[in-house]
């Protein structure tokens, strides 16, 4: 069973909005993880674009700051990425990642594809 599962990707026009979600398995204590969103565009390396601490403090790379909002719902085990003012260069596979506080291995989802195009 996958421990992190992304959803919400799809085709959207430039300037549009999309909300991604990442559902954590009941097997993990979600609030004990620092969560982040990463993306990998065709032919490029995977990059971290937003992160959020267990208490909800966000951080963003400059390329998405002011357009994307990361949030989490610890009781529900959910991570979100609200994306607006989307650009063609936002086209990528988007992944969620969880890094446990203390010891343990990071978790990755399998990704969801976002395509920004007319």
FENDA-V758070 format. One record per pair of residues at least 12 apart in sequence whose C-alpha atoms are under 7 Angstrom apart, sorted by the first residue. I is the first residue (numbers start at 1). J is the second residue. D is the distance in whole Angstrom. If there is no record, write none. Layout:
I,J,D
I,J,D
This chain:
3,24,6
3,25,5
4,22,6
4,23,6
4,24,5
4,25,6
4,108,6
4,109,5
5,22,5
5,23,5
5,24,7
5,109,5
5,110,7
6,21,6
6,22,4
6,23,6
6,95,7
6,96,7
6,109,6
6,111,6
6,112,6
7,20,6
7,21,5
7,22,6
7,112,6
8,20,5
8,21,6
9,112,5
9,113,5
9,114,5
10,113,6
10,114,5
10,115,6
11,114,6
11,115,5
11,116,6
12,115,6
12,116,5
12,117,6
13,116,5
13,117,5
13,118,5
14,85,7
14,86,5
14,87,5
14,88,6
14,116,6
14,117,6
14,118,7
15,84,7
15,85,4
15,86,5
15,87,6
16,84,6
16,85,6
16,86,5
17,83,5
17,84,4
17,85,6
17,86,6
18,82,6
18,83,5
18,84,7
19,80,7
19,81,6
19,82,4
19,83,6
20,80,6
20,81,5
20,82,6
21,78,7
21,79,6
21,80,4
21,81,6
22,78,6
22,79,5
22,80,6
22,96,6
23,77,6
23,78,5
23,79,7
24,77,5
24,78,6
30,74,6
30,77,5
31,54,5
31,74,5
32,54,6
32,100,6
32,101,6
33,54,6
33,98,6
33,99,5
33,100,4
33,101,6
34,52,6
34,53,5
34,54,5
34,98,6
34,99,5
34,100,6
34,101,7
35,51,6
35,52,5
35,53,7
35,97,6
35,98,5
35,99,6
36,50,6
36,51,4
36,52,6
36,96,6
36,97,5
36,98,7
37,49,6
37,50,5
37,51,6
37,94,7
37,95,6
37,96,5
37,97,6
38,94,6
38,95,5
38,96,6
39,92,6
39,93,5
39,94,4
39,95,6
40,92,5
40,93,5
40,94,7
41,91,6
41,92,4
41,93,6
42,92,7
49,61,5
49,64,7
50,70,7
52,70,7
56,71,7
56,72,7
58,70,7
67,83,6
67,84,5
67,85,6
68,81,7
68,82,5
68,83,4
68,84,6
69,81,6
69,82,5
69,83,7
70,82,6
86,116,7
87,116,6
88,116,5
88,117,6
90,116,7
91,114,5
91,115,5
91,116,5
92,113,6
92,114,6
92,115,7
93,111,6
93,112,5
93,113,4
93,114,6
94,111,5
94,112,5
94,113,6
95,108,7
95,109,6
95,110,7
95,111,4
95,112,7
96,108,6
96,109,6
97,109,7
